[in-house]
Structure formats: C-alpha cells, structure tokens
Amino acid sequence: MVRLARSHYGWAIVLLSLLLSAFSSIPPAHAAPNSPDDLLMPRYFPETGFWVEGVFRQYWETHGGLYVHGYPISAVFQQDGYWRQYFERSVFEYHPELAGTPYAVLLVRVGAWRVSNRTQEPPFQPVSAFQSSSDHWYFSETQHSLNYGFKAFWIDHGGLPNFGYPLSEEFDEKNPDPPAGDGKVHTVQYFERARFEYHPENRGTPWEVELGLLGREYLQARGAPPEAVQRQNPNLPPPDPITGRLYGPHLGYGFNIAWRGDDGGAAYNQKALDMVKQAGFGWVRIQVHWATLEPSPGQYQPQSLDLIVNQANQNGVNILVSIVHAPSWADPNGGIPQDPTAFGALMQYLAQRYKGKVQAWEIWNEQNLAIETGGHVDLVRYIKLLEAGYRGVKASDPQAIVVFGGLSPTGVMDPSLGIDDREYLKQAYAYNNGEIKQYFDVLGVHPGSNNNPPDAMWPDHPGPGPGWRDHPSFYFRRAEQLRQVMLDNGDGAKQVWLTEFGWTTANQAPGFEYGNQISESDQAQYLVRAFEIARTEWPWVGVMFVWNLNFSTMTQPSDEKYPWSVLYADWSPRPSYLALKNMPK
C-alpha cells in the first residue's frame, strides 16, 4: 500500500542525493550570483509574470532550476497552513520549524496526490525485493524500483529532495491535455513529488526524460486566491511574506530628476516624466527639504510634494523620495537634529499621505559629508535619525521601502569635512552590535566615477588619469566594496540601490575639473556599460538612478549639476540619453 503521508527520509539516501544534485540552469542573460545571499534576491520571470525570491528562489536555483521545476505559475500564498509557491512541475512549501536546515523548503507530494486512487492498478502494486545493482535500485520504503535512464535522471537532477521515492514501476500512460500536458502517450514513472516521462523523439538530448506538469495539475485541482495567480508588477517585487523583506527589481532603471512644485510645475514635471518614460525607465528619485515640508513644528505643508507624487503615480512611474535639510527650529545648521522625534513624526505623516504612491523613502543623503549634516559628521545622530524615519514609515506604510541614505564616495577622514564612505558603513554596522540592520530595507550608495571608465578600479586596474585614479572612491566599482561590508556583517540578503551615479562632461565648477576629460560619447558609453555591469555581474543591485536627467533645464552651466544631465538645457537629448534609451533592458 502506498503511504500518502509525508514519508520519513532515509538519511543515507538524502545525503547521497544532495551530493549528486544538479545545480542548473540560470539562463545566460541572468546575472550569475557571487555570494550565497545573492540567491535570496528577487528574480522576475516574464514568461509567466511572477517573482521568485528568498528561500524559494534559493531552492529553485540550487535544485534544478528551470529544467526540473519549470517557471513559477503563482505568487507565494498560504495553503494548508504553509506558505507555498506553484511552479509548472513542482509546488514549494516553506517549513519554519526546519529554518536554518537544508529542509526549510520541501516539495509538496504532488506525485502521491496524483496517484492516490490508483494503488490497485498493476504499475502501483509492490514488487518483490531484490539486491540493488548499478542499473537497478530497490526502495524498501515504497517497495518499488528505479532503473536505467530514469534512475540516472533521478540521481543527476536532485534525487530524493526533488522527486521523493518511486510510487510505481514504469508503464505507458496518456498525458493530460494542454496546458497540464501534451495529450500524448508516454512511458512514465511516478514518484512522491514528480512524474518522469520518456520522450524518445528527444533521444540524445537533455530532454529525453522530462518531468510532468504536476504543478499545473495540482493548481487546477486545488485552486488559489485570484490575487495569487494574477501576473505581478515587473517593476517592483512583492514583499517576501516568509521573511517580511522588501526588495526592488533586479534591475530597476531610474533617473534623478529636477522638479517643480509651483504654479508652472505641472507642465515642467510632465516634460520630465515623459522623457523618463520615453527612455524606457520606470523610476525617479527626487529630493525634498524637510524645512519646506514643515516650516513650523507640526505644521505640515506638503502641497508642492503632492504635485510631483500624484503626477508620477498617474504616469505609472515609481518614485523614491529623499528627505534632507532640517528646518532651523529642528537644527540651526539645517543638518541632522540631535533629537529625531519630529523627523519620525514627519515620516509617519508622509508615508500615510502617500501610501501606495511613494514606493520608497531615502533617509537623508550623503550623511558622511559635513556639508549635508550641519557642519559635522556624526554617525550616532544618523543612526538615531534612520531609526526614527524607519519606524515612522513602517507605522503608516509597511510595504514602503526604506533606503539607507546614499553615501558619497570620499577618502577623507575628517568629521568636519567628511568620512570615507566604506569606513562610515563599517562603523555603522559596528555600532551597538549591528543595531542599524533593523532600520533599513536597502542600502543606498553613490559610487564614484570621476574620469574613470566603469570597468576600472584601483589598484589592480586603474583609470587612465591624469589625476583622480589613486583611491577606490574615484571608481564606479566602489559599490562592490560597500557590498562586501554588508556581506562581512551578515547583511548580504539586502539589495544595494545606486541612488546617484553618473559621469559629468566638461564642468565649470571648482573641484570637478575631471569632467574635462570626459566627452559626450564617453558619458554615453560609460552609463550604458554601468547598467550592463549591474545586469550581468551584480545580482545584488536593485534600482539604479542616473545622476541626472534634467537639471540642465533649471540651472546654469556654472552649476556643477548642469553637465551631469543627459538632456540639454532645451530638453533635447544628449548622446547619453539616446544611448540609455536604446540599450537592452
């Protein structure tokens, strides 16, 4: 009699099958992970319209991937008391009691379900025990055998964790009609979690043995809530219900934009948003002064912010809002206040007002520079501000992403000027046993560029010079060093967002002379290559916000922001805008 309850693992076979599991198959266009935490990041499947993230993605990638499990065909939802996600050939199930073990994700016994009423048919009758050999294995647990090609497939593609024990012998059977099958007769064998099918027409190829679409069959039989089978937003992964972690997409395309909240702001903002959409980008980042939003304690004036938030929402553009510069009543120097209580209240108010319209909030900006913090860099003040902001946002909108303020690339170690971004981040994690991990969803970074191409890095592959080449903070790949600090502190399951990055051309502002070494063609080429690096090498990156789209339209050439723009002052595209518009996405 076939046992339909969850079978107890035979540990010797479990260990053997884990050792022999196949680790397949990330499509070539997808970024290869460079740490185990990368496998927890969200991955979108446009073929079916669903995200896979967290422990389910980790299992999918390391236990056969597309070849074994197929595409996702549902979101994560609760069924029978467990978090589940359906795939074409499998159903994943999370077991919190096994968290931290290789068995936190188990596969639903869809094979056993499929044949639960067939135990009296000849292929499902027990066979006599025999001595196992290299070609024939006998499983006393179910009194069935595994032979030749099916045995090789079972071993090579995941063994017991993926497929379970055999529940039948080999026999011929007609497949279900599409979409759960091909409606043809095949030699098959059932296992607790799968159906193997022999396809002689594919002899000599990897598809000689294929897995039945039991995930599709089970979903048809069991059903799911309507929201669990609706295609998901490709621009924003859902929260991971297992961990509560929030992510952005890999990869998100964004611009920092200049905007207006005055009487002529609507037309100006619409121009900017049109250019964002025409480039095929889906995110914008804006900065807002706290002093403008709350000129007097508790007296909020959000009308100017209302305009751009509502316009972005109406245009289907996601928005990241960075709040900076305190009012004088909170800090006389416009920096980070000693008491962050009022800031927390402001963030709670804003997150409630724009719930569902603002997707992410960045808490301050370049707080490792004294000019951004009131004249002195104070790490503890920022941590307290970040905590207050995080708690305020989450109290009103738990689904909004909170971003650790983007750090400016600098090698300076003088609190009256700035603190090296990498050292600042290390100190932040070291403070109070890593308390800061609780207060942000995503790390914001502003990797350097100066006059260096995006592939260069000090000291192994320095830029061409002259100047700005002898410290890693001058390089785009500085982001990799900040990511390493996260990994060193056990925080690698979070994404990194590049909330500002870019290359300036000829720049009239003092200190930006390196821009004279960057042509418009260089700017275009470097920006496209930066996105390519993130797409193919950095699976941990979320949204990347080019600095900037259109500041040239509201500043003068003498302003340092002007030549970073990818649009000319008359809104016509520079070569960099056209290159970004036409690059693969």
C-alpha positions in Angstrom: 0.0 0.0 0.0 1.4 3.4 -1.0 1.8 5.7 2.0 0.3 9.1 1.3 1.5 10.8 4.5 4.9 12.6 4.4 7.5 9.9 4.3 10.4 9.9 6.7 13.7 10.5 4.9 16.2 7.7 4.7 19.3 9.7 5.7 21.9 7.9 3.7 19.9 8.4 0.6 19.2 12.0 1.5 23.0 12.7 1.8 23.7 10.8 -1.4 21.1 12.7 -3.4 22.2 16.1 -2.1 25.7 15.3 -3.2 24.5 14.3 -6.6 22.0 17.1 -7.1 22.4 19.0 -10.3 22.8 22.8 -9.9 21.2 24.1 -13.1 20.4 26.4 -15.1 20.5 30.1 -14.9 19.7 31.5 -18.4 22.8 33.3 -19.9 21.2 36.7 -19.7 20.7 36.4 -16.0 23.4 37.7 -13.6 25.4 34.9 -12.0 25.4 35.1 -8.2 28.7 35.9 -6.5 27.6 35.1 -2.9 25.1 32.7 -1.4 23.0 35.7 -0.3 22.5 36.7 -4.0 20.3 33.6 -4.4 17.8 35.2 -2.0 17.3 38.2 -4.3 14.1 38.5 -6.3 14.1 37.3 -9.9 11.2 38.0 -12.3 10.0 35.6 -14.9 8.3 37.5 -17.8 7.4 34.2 -19.4 4.7 33.7 -16.7 4.7 37.0 -14.9 5.8 36.0 -11.4 8.6 36.8 -9.0 10.6 34.2 -7.1 12.6 35.4 -4.1 14.0 34.4 -0.7 14.3 30.8 0.2 12.1 29.7 -2.7 14.4 31.2 -5.2 17.4 29.8 -3.4 16.0 26.3 -3.6 14.9 26.7 -7.2 18.3 27.9 -8.3 20.2 25.1 -6.5 17.9 22.2 -7.0 17.4 22.0 -10.8 16.1 25.4 -11.8 14.0 25.7 -14.9 14.9 22.2 -16.2 13.5 20.5 -13.1 10.8 22.8 -11.7 9.7 24.9 -14.6 8.5 28.5 -14.5 6.6 29.9 -11.5 2.9 29.9 -12.1 1.7 31.6 -8.9 2.7 34.1 -6.2 3.5 32.9 -2.7 0.4 32.3 -0.7 -0.9 30.3 2.2 -2.4 27.0 1.7 -3.0 24.1 4.1 -1.2 26.2 6.8 2.0 26.7 4.8 3.5 29.3 2.5 3.5 27.8 -0.9 4.5 28.8 -4.4 3.5 26.8 -7.5 5.8 26.0 -10.4 4.9 24.1 -13.6 6.3 20.8 -12.3 6.6 21.3 -8.5 5.0 23.0 -5.6 7.4 24.6 -3.0 6.4 24.7 0.7 8.2 26.5 3.5 8.6 24.8 6.9 9.6 27.3 9.6 10.3 24.5 12.0 13.2 23.5 9.7 14.6 27.0 9.2 18.3 27.0 9.0 18.5 23.4 7.7 18.6 22.2 4.1 14.9 21.2 4.5 13.3 24.5 5.2 11.8 24.2 1.7 10.2 20.9 0.9 8.2 20.0 -2.2 4.6 19.1 -1.9 4.0 15.4 -2.7 2.1 16.1 -5.9 3.0 12.8 -7.3 1.4 11.0 -4.4 -1.6 13.2 -4.7 -1.9 12.4 -8.4 -2.0 8.6 -7.9 -3.7 8.4 -4.6 -6.7 6.4 -6.0 -4.6 4.1 -8.2 -3.0 1.8 -5.7 -4.7 -1.3 -7.1 -3.5 -0.8 -10.7 -0.7 -3.1 -11.7 2.1 -0.5 -12.0 1.4 0.6 -8.5 1.5 -2.8 -6.9 4.6 -3.6 -4.8 7.4 -5.5 -6.4 9.4 -8.2 -4.7 12.5 -7.1 -3.0 15.9 -7.6 -4.8 19.5 -6.8 -4.4 20.2 -3.3 -5.8 22.8 -3.0 -8.6 24.3 -0.2 -10.7 21.3 -0.4 -13.1 18.5 -1.3 -10.7 17.7 0.1 -7.3 15.1 -1.2 -4.9 13.4 1.0 -2.4 12.0 -0.8 0.6 10.3 2.4 1.7 7.7 2.1 -1.1 8.5 -1.4 -2.5 9.3 -0.1 -5.9 12.3 0.0 -8.2 14.2 2.6 -10.2 16.0 1.5 -13.3 18.4 2.6 -16.1 17.5 6.0 -17.7 15.0 7.1 -15.1 17.5 6.1 -12.4 20.2 8.2 -14.0 17.9 11.2 -14.3 16.7 10.8 -10.6 20.4 10.9 -9.5 21.6 13.6 -11.8 18.7 16.1 -11.1 18.1 16.2 -7.4 17.3 12.7 -6.1 15.2 12.4 -3.0 14.6 16.1 -2.1 13.3 16.9 -5.6 11.5 13.7 -6.5 11.0 11.5 -3.5 10.7 7.7 -3.6 9.2 5.9 -6.5 5.5 5.1 -6.2 5.1 3.0 -9.3 7.0 1.0 -11.9 7.5 2.2 -15.5 4.3 2.0 -17.6 2.6 3.7 -20.6 0.1 6.4 -19.9 -1.6 9.2 -21.8 -0.7 12.6 -20.7 -3.4 15.2 -19.7 -4.4 17.6 -22.4 -2.8 21.1 -22.5 -1.9 23.1 -20.6 -1.2 20.4 -18.0 0.3 18.0 -20.6 0.7 17.3 -24.2 -2.1 14.7 -24.5 0.2 12.0 -25.8 1.1 8.5 -24.6 4.5 8.2 -22.9 6.4 5.8 -20.8 6.1 7.3 -17.3 7.0 6.6 -13.7 5.5 8.3 -10.6 7.4 9.5 -7.6 6.2 11.2 -4.5 6.9 14.6 -5.9 7.1 14.1 -9.7 6.2 12.2 -12.8 9.0 11.2 -15.1 8.2 10.9 -18.8 10.3 9.3 -21.5 10.4 11.2 -24.8 12.1 9.0 -27.5 11.7 11.8 -30.0 14.3 13.7 -27.9 16.8 10.8 -27.7 20.3 12.0 -27.4 19.3 15.5 -26.0 18.9 16.7 -22.4 15.1 16.4 -22.9 15.0 12.7 -23.4 13.5 12.5 -19.9 11.1 15.3 -19.0 9.0 16.0 -15.9 5.3 16.1 -16.0 3.5 19.3 -15.3 2.2 18.2 -11.9 2.4 21.7 -10.5 -0.1 22.8 -13.1 -2.4 19.8 -12.5 -2.3 20.4 -8.7 -3.1 24.1 -9.1 -6.1 23.3 -11.4 -7.3 20.8 -8.8 -6.7 22.9 -5.6 -7.2 26.4 -6.9 -5.7 29.6 -5.5 -6.9 33.0 -4.5 -7.4 35.2 -7.6 -4.6 37.6 -6.5 -2.1 34.6 -6.3 -2.5 33.8 -9.9 -2.5 37.3 -11.4 0.6 38.5 -13.1 2.8 40.6 -10.8 4.2 44.0 -11.4 7.6 43.5 -13.2 8.9 46.8 -11.8 8.5 46.0 -8.1 8.8 42.6 -6.4 6.2 41.9 -3.7 7.3 41.7 -0.1 8.6 38.3 0.8 5.9 37.0 3.2 8.2 34.5 4.7 10.8 37.0 5.9 9.0 40.3 5.5 11.9 41.6 3.5 11.3 44.2 0.8 13.2 44.4 -2.4 13.3 46.4 -5.6 13.7 44.7 -9.0 17.0 43.5 -10.4 17.4 45.6 -12.3 15.5 48.9 -11.9 16.1 51.9 -14.3 15.8 55.3 -12.8 16.7 59.0 -13.1 17.3 61.7 -10.6 15.0 64.5 -11.8 14.7 68.2 -11.2 11.0 69.0 -10.5 8.9 72.0 -9.5 6.0 72.4 -7.1 4.9 75.9 -8.0 2.2 77.1 -10.4 4.1 76.1 -13.5 5.3 72.9 -12.0 2.7 70.6 -13.6 3.9 71.2 -17.2 7.5 71.1 -16.2 7.2 67.9 -14.3 5.2 66.3 -17.1 8.0 67.0 -19.5 10.4 65.3 -17.2 8.2 62.3 -16.7 7.6 62.0 -20.5 11.4 61.8 -21.0 11.7 59.2 -18.3 9.1 57.0 -20.0 10.4 57.6 -23.5 13.8 56.3 -22.3 12.1 53.1 -21.1 12.8 53.9 -17.4 10.3 53.3 -14.6 11.7 55.1 -11.6 12.5 58.7 -10.5 14.3 60.0 -7.4 13.6 63.4 -6.1 14.9 65.4 -3.1 12.7 67.3 -0.7 13.7 69.7 2.0 12.3 68.9 5.4 12.3 72.7 6.0 9.9 73.2 3.1 7.5 70.4 4.3 7.4 71.5 8.0 8.4 75.2 8.4 7.0 75.2 11.9 6.8 72.3 14.3 3.9 70.1 13.4 2.6 72.4 10.7 3.0 70.3 7.5 2.8 71.9 4.1 3.0 69.0 1.5 1.2 70.7 -1.4 4.3 71.0 -3.6 5.2 67.4 -3.0 1.6 66.4 -3.7 2.0 67.6 -7.3 5.0 65.5 -8.3 3.9 62.4 -6.4 0.5 62.5 -8.0 1.9 63.1 -11.4 4.4 60.2 -11.1 1.6 58.0 -9.9 -0.7 59.0 -12.8 2.2 58.3 -15.3 2.9 54.8 -13.8 6.4 55.9 -12.7 7.7 54.6 -9.3 9.2 57.2 -7.0 12.0 57.3 -4.4 11.8 60.4 -2.2 14.9 61.6 -0.3 14.2 63.9 2.7 17.1 66.3 3.6 17.9 69.6 5.3 16.2 70.2 8.6 14.3 73.4 9.4 16.1 75.8 11.7 13.8 75.0 14.6 15.0 71.4 14.4 18.7 72.1 13.8 20.1 75.6 13.5 22.5 74.5 10.8 20.0 72.6 8.7 21.6 69.3 9.5 20.7 66.1 11.3 19.0 67.1 14.6 20.1 65.8 18.0 16.5 64.8 18.7 15.0 62.9 15.7 11.5 62.6 17.2 10.0 65.3 14.9 11.6 63.7 11.9 10.0 60.3 12.8 6.6 62.0 13.1 7.1 63.7 9.7 7.9 60.4 8.0 4.9 58.8 9.6 2.7 61.6 8.2 4.3 61.5 4.7 4.1 57.7 4.5 0.4 57.8 5.4 -0.4 60.6 3.0 1.4 58.9 0.0 0.7 55.3 0.9 0.7 53.3 -2.3 2.0 56.2 -4.3 5.6 56.6 -3.0 7.3 53.2 -3.3 10.5 54.1 -1.4 11.8 56.7 1.1 15.5 57.5 1.4 16.5 58.7 4.8 18.8 61.7 4.2 21.5 62.0 1.6 25.3 61.7 1.8 25.3 61.8 5.5 29.0 61.1 5.6 29.7 64.6 4.3 29.7 67.5 6.8 28.1 69.8 4.3 25.0 67.6 4.3 24.8 67.2 8.1 25.1 70.7 9.5 28.9 71.0 9.5 30.0 67.9 11.4 29.6 64.2 10.5 28.0 62.4 13.5 27.3 58.7 12.9 25.2 58.1 16.0 23.0 61.1 15.1 22.3 59.5 11.8 21.6 56.0 13.2 19.0 57.6 15.5 17.5 59.6 12.6 17.4 56.4 10.5 15.6 54.5 13.3 13.1 57.3 13.7 12.5 57.5 10.0 12.2 53.8 9.5 9.7 53.4 12.4 7.7 56.3 11.1 7.4 55.0 7.6 6.6 51.4 8.7 3.9 52.7 11.1 2.0 54.1 8.2 3.0 52.0 5.2 4.8 48.7 6.0 5.1 48.0 2.2 7.2 51.1 1.5 10.9 50.5 1.1 13.2 52.4 3.5 16.7 53.2 2.0 19.8 53.9 4.0 20.9 57.4 2.7 23.3 57.1 -0.2 26.9 57.6 0.9 29.2 59.9 -1.0 32.4 58.4 -2.4 35.3 60.0 -0.5 38.6 59.0 1.0 38.5 61.8 3.6 38.7 61.0 7.3 37.9 64.4 8.9 34.4 64.7 10.6 34.5 68.5 9.9 34.7 67.6 6.1 33.6 64.0 5.6 34.2 60.4 6.4 35.3 57.7 3.9 32.1 56.0 2.7 33.4 52.5 3.3 34.7 53.3 6.7 31.4 55.1 7.6 29.5 52.0 6.7 31.8 49.7 8.7 31.4 51.9 11.7 27.6 52.0 11.2 27.5 48.2 11.3 29.8 48.1 14.3 27.7 50.4 16.4 25.7 48.7 19.2 26.2 45.2 17.8 24.8 45.9 14.4 21.6 47.6 15.6 21.4 49.5 12.3 20.4 46.4 10.4 16.9 46.7 11.8 16.3 50.2 10.4 16.6 49.9 6.6 15.5 47.6 3.8 18.0 48.7 1.1 21.5 50.3 1.2 21.9 53.5 -0.8 25.3 54.2 -2.4 26.7 56.8 -4.7 29.6 55.1 -6.4 32.3 57.3 -7.8 33.2 57.9 -11.4 35.3 61.0 -11.9 37.3 60.5 -15.1 37.4 56.7 -14.9 35.6 54.2 -17.1 33.2 51.9 -15.2 35.4 48.7 -15.5 38.4 50.4 -14.0 39.3 50.0 -10.3 42.3 51.0 -8.0 44.8 49.5 -7.6 44.5 46.4 -9.9 43.0 48.1 -12.9 43.5 51.9 -12.5 41.9 54.5 -14.7 43.8 56.5 -17.4 44.4 59.7 -15.4 45.8 62.2 -15.1 44.6 62.5 -11.5 41.7 61.0 -9.7 42.9 57.5 -10.0 44.8 56.5 -6.8 41.9 55.7 -4.5 39.0 53.3 -4.9 36.4 56.1 -4.1 37.1 57.5 -7.6 35.6 54.5 -9.3 32.2 53.1 -10.1 33.2 49.6 -8.8 33.5 51.2 -5.3 29.9 49.8 -5.0 31.5 46.3 -4.8 33.5 47.3 -1.7 30.4 48.6 0.1 28.6 45.5 -0.8 31.4 43.5 0.8 30.9 45.4 4.0 27.3 44.2 4.0 28.4 40.6 3.4 31.1 40.9 6.2 28.3 41.9 8.6 25.8 39.2 7.7 23.5 41.7 5.8 24.0 40.4 2.3 20.4 39.4 1.7 19.6 43.1 1.3 19.8 44.9 -2.0 22.0 47.9 -2.9 20.5 50.8 -4.8 22.6 53.2 -6.7 20.6 56.3 -5.7 23.1 58.6 -7.6 25.7 57.6 -10.2 26.9 59.1 -13.5 29.7 60.9 -15.4 30.0 64.6 -15.9 31.3 66.1 -19.1 33.3 69.4 -19.1 32.4 71.0 -15.8 32.9 74.7 -14.9 32.5 74.2 -11.1 35.7 74.1 -9.0 36.7 70.5 -8.0 35.0 68.9 -11.0 37.9 69.5 -13.4 38.0 65.8 -14.2 34.9 66.4 -16.3 37.1 68.0 -19.0 38.5 64.5 -19.7 35.0 63.0 -20.4 33.5 63.6 -23.8 29.8 63.3 -24.5 30.5 60.0 -26.3 32.3 58.7 -23.2 29.5 59.7 -20.9 27.0 57.7 -23.1 29.3 54.7 -23.3 30.1 54.7 -19.6 26.4 54.9 -18.5 25.4 52.0 -20.7 28.3 49.9 -19.5 27.4 50.6 -15.9 24.0 49.2 -16.4 25.5 46.2 -18.2 27.8 45.5 -15.3 24.9 45.6 -12.9 22.7 43.4 -15.1 25.3 40.8 -15.7 27.7 40.9 -12.7 25.8 42.4 -9.8 22.6 40.4 -8.9 22.5 42.3 -5.6 21.7 45.6 -7.2 18.2 46.9 -7.3 17.3 50.3 -8.8 20.0 52.5 -10.4 19.3 56.2 -10.6 21.3 58.1 -13.2 22.5 61.5 -11.9 20.8 63.3 -13.6 18.1 63.7 -16.2 17.3 67.4 -16.5 19.0 69.7 -14.0 20.4 71.4 -17.1 16.9 72.8 -17.7 16.8 74.8 -14.5 20.5 75.6 -13.7 23.3 77.5 -15.4 26.4 75.9 -17.0 28.4 77.1 -14.0 26.4 74.9 -11.7 28.2 71.6 -11.1 24.9 69.7 -11.7 24.5 71.0 -15.2 26.9 68.8 -17.2 25.9 65.6 -15.5 22.5 65.9 -17.2 21.6 63.6 -20.1 19.4 66.3 -21.6 20.4 69.7 -23.0 19.0 72.9 -21.5 16.3 73.0 -24.2 15.2 69.4 -23.3 16.7 67.9 -26.4 18.6 64.6 -25.8 22.3 64.4 -25.4 24.1 61.3 -26.8 23.9 59.7 -23.3 20.1 59.9 -23.2 19.8 58.3 -26.6 22.2 55.6 -25.6 20.3 54.8 -22.4 17.0 54.8 -24.3 18.4 52.3 -26.8 20.3 50.0 -24.5 19.0 46.5 -23.6 16.7 46.4 -20.6 
